[in-house]
Amino acid sequence: MARRILKAARPAVDRCEIRLLPSGILAVMASASSAHGHYPISTTSIALPTNQGPQGTNLALTPTGTPTAKELRHERFKATFVGTYTTGPGDFSSEAMRTRIKGAGGSNTILHGDLQLLVVTPKDPSTPLGGTLVIFDRNINSNSALGLDLTAPQANVDAGGRPNVLSVSLDANTSSGLYVEGYATGTVNITYMPSGKPGPQGFSQGKAIVRINAQVYTSAVDFILANANIDPGPAGKA
């Protein structure tokens, strides 16, 4: 039998296939789009009011006219939260008292939520009560928080001097998810149940019940679950 001659083993390098990362692909596409003049890129700052909106008439953001019965049902907002409260001195020289509430509960649009509330009582009796609250949806899939600004005359207090009836408006800075680009009107009613005798300055703590009755408009385009019922099939089935 003839003796087998083995070839010498030598290292070799295979040429790799060229691959672009997704970010690289997007950059190339963006460059190509600009090169073809799909949108003129500004060589000066685009930080202008016209590039932020809303400007002029935009019925998606600021609808006018009479809402339908369906829309009125969507805008109705009722919520109840139960938790603890504390009143204490202000953090600034212009403040007579700060009232804080932290509670849990829900609404007709949020099954399980958490509430944080702050109301400031000014020293100047001619200055109205001012406050803010945020309701956080525990369902993280909704990515929603409802922020409301609060205001009321200083006369709107209970027997212990605690603010109890306030008007609301939507806070665009703290609202997210379902409540982005929205509007709100309504009232907040607070019931206090002190847990002991007031402190030397009349400050107290205990249990609080917060009830919200409001009307909230939102376009819902920032709410990932808003269009879950849309059928992507033939037109007219949605």
C-alpha positions in Angstrom: 0.0 0.0 0.0 1.4 3.4 -1.0 2.3 5.7 1.9 -0.1 8.6 2.3 1.4 12.1 2.2 -0.4 14.7 4.3 -0.5 18.3 3.1 1.0 20.8 5.5 -1.6 22.5 7.8 -1.6 26.2 7.3 -3.8 28.9 8.9 -6.2 30.7 6.6 -8.5 33.8 7.0 -11.9 33.7 5.5 -13.4 37.0 4.3 -16.2 38.2 6.5 -19.6 39.3 5.1 -20.0 43.1 5.5 -22.8 43.9 7.9 -24.2 47.2 9.0 -25.7 47.7 12.5 -29.3 49.0 12.5 -28.1 52.5 13.7 -25.7 52.5 10.7 -28.4 51.6 8.3 -30.6 54.4 9.7 -27.8 56.9 9.3 -27.2 55.9 5.7 -30.9 56.2 5.0 -31.1 59.6 6.6 -28.1 60.8 4.5 -29.7 59.5 1.4 -33.0 61.1 2.2 -31.3 64.5 2.7 -29.3 64.1 -0.4 -32.4 63.6 -2.5 -34.0 66.7 -1.0 -37.0 65.1 0.8 -36.7 67.7 3.6 -34.5 70.8 3.6 -32.2 70.7 6.6 -32.0 74.0 8.3 -28.6 75.5 8.9 -29.9 77.7 11.7 -31.6 76.8 15.0 -35.0 75.1 14.7 -35.9 76.0 18.3 -38.8 78.1 17.3 -42.4 78.2 18.7 -43.8 77.1 15.3 -41.8 73.9 15.6 -43.2 72.9 18.9 -46.9 73.6 18.7 -49.8 73.8 19.1 -50.1 76.7 16.6 -53.3 78.0 15.0 -56.3 75.7 14.8 -55.6 72.0 15.6 -58.8 70.2 16.4 -57.0 67.1 17.5 -55.4 69.0 20.4 -58.0 71.7 21.1 -61.4 70.4 19.8 -64.4 72.8 19.6 -68.1 72.2 19.3 -70.4 69.8 21.2 -68.9 66.4 22.1 -70.8 63.3 21.4 -72.3 61.1 24.1 -69.5 58.6 23.6 -66.9 61.3 24.0 -68.6 62.6 27.2 -68.3 59.1 28.6 -64.6 59.0 27.7 -64.0 62.3 29.4 -65.7 61.5 32.7 -63.2 60.9 35.5 -64.1 59.8 39.0 -61.5 58.6 41.5 -61.1 57.9 45.2 -57.9 57.5 47.1 -57.4 56.7 50.8 -54.1 57.2 52.6 -52.3 59.3 55.2 -51.8 63.1 55.5 -49.6 65.4 57.4 -49.7 69.2 57.8 -46.6 71.2 58.7 -44.8 74.5 58.3 -44.0 76.0 54.9 -40.7 75.6 53.2 -40.6 79.3 52.2 -41.2 82.5 54.1 -44.4 83.2 52.1 -46.0 79.9 53.3 -48.1 79.3 56.4 -48.6 75.6 55.9 -48.0 72.6 53.7 -50.4 69.7 53.4 -49.2 66.4 52.0 -51.2 63.3 51.2 -50.1 59.9 50.0 -52.7 57.3 49.2 -53.8 54.3 47.1 -57.0 53.8 45.2 -58.4 53.9 41.7 -60.7 55.5 39.2 -62.9 54.7 36.3 -59.8 54.7 34.0 -57.1 53.4 36.4 -57.8 50.1 38.2 -55.0 50.4 40.8 -53.1 53.6 41.3 -51.1 55.7 43.7 -51.7 59.4 44.6 -49.3 62.1 45.9 -50.7 65.5 46.7 -49.3 68.8 48.0 -51.2 71.9 48.9 -49.6 75.2 50.1 -51.5 77.6 52.3 -50.0 81.1 51.9 -49.4 83.6 54.7 -51.0 86.3 52.6 -54.8 85.8 53.0 -55.4 87.4 49.6 -53.3 84.7 47.9 -55.2 81.5 46.9 -54.4 78.0 48.0 -52.1 76.3 45.4 -51.3 72.7 45.0 -50.6 69.8 42.7 -51.3 66.1 42.6 -50.2 63.2 40.5 -52.0 59.8 40.1 -49.7 57.0 38.9 -51.2 54.0 37.2 -49.7 50.8 38.7 -50.2 49.0 35.3 -46.8 49.9 33.8 -48.1 48.8 30.4 -50.2 52.0 30.2 -47.2 54.2 31.1 -49.7 56.7 32.4 -49.7 59.4 35.1 -52.4 62.1 35.5 -51.1 65.4 36.9 -53.5 68.0 38.1 -52.9 71.6 39.3 -55.0 72.7 42.3 -56.3 76.1 43.3 -59.0 77.4 45.7 -59.8 80.5 47.9 -58.3 80.3 51.3 -61.8 80.0 52.7 -62.0 76.5 51.3 -60.8 74.7 54.5 -62.3 72.5 57.1 -62.7 73.2 60.8 -59.0 72.5 61.3 -57.8 74.9 58.6 -56.9 72.2 56.2 -57.8 72.7 52.4 -60.7 70.5 51.5 -62.3 71.7 48.2 -60.1 72.7 45.3 -60.5 73.2 41.5 -58.3 71.3 39.1 -56.7 71.8 35.7 -54.4 69.4 33.8 -50.7 69.7 34.4 -48.9 69.0 31.1 -45.5 68.8 32.8 -46.4 65.8 35.0 -49.0 64.0 32.9 -47.9 61.1 30.7 -49.2 58.2 28.7 -53.0 58.5 28.2 -53.0 62.1 29.6 -50.4 63.7 27.3 -51.7 66.8 25.5 -54.9 66.9 27.5 -57.2 69.3 29.3 -59.1 68.9 32.6 -61.7 70.7 34.8 -63.3 69.6 38.0 -62.9 69.4 41.7 -61.0 67.6 44.5 -62.7 67.0 47.8 -60.6 66.0 50.8 -61.8 64.5 54.1 -59.4 64.5 57.0 -59.5 62.2 60.1 -56.8 63.3 62.5 -55.1 60.6 64.5 -54.4 62.7 67.6 -54.4 66.1 69.1 -53.0 68.9 66.9 -49.4 70.1 67.5 -48.5 73.4 69.1 -48.9 75.3 65.8 -52.2 73.5 64.9 -50.4 71.0 62.6 -51.8 67.5 62.5 -51.6 64.1 60.8 -53.8 61.1 60.2 -56.0 59.5 57.6 -57.3 61.3 54.5 -59.8 60.4 51.7 -59.4 62.2 48.4 -62.3 62.2 45.9 -61.9 63.6 42.4 -64.8 64.4 40.1 -63.5 65.8 36.8 -63.8 66.0 33.0 -60.6 65.1 31.1 -60.0 65.4 27.4 -57.1 63.7 25.8 -56.2 62.7 22.2 -54.8 59.4 23.6 -52.1 59.1 20.9 -49.4 58.6 23.6 -51.3 55.7 25.2 -50.0 52.4 23.8 -53.3 50.5 24.7 -55.7 53.1 23.2 -55.9 51.5 19.7 -55.7 47.9 20.8 -59.2 47.2 19.5 -58.4 48.4 15.9 -58.6 45.5 13.4 -55.7 45.8 10.9 -57.8 44.0 8.3 -59.7 45.5 5.4 -60.9 49.1 5.7 -64.2 49.6 7.5 -63.8 46.7 9.9 -62.0 48.8 12.6 
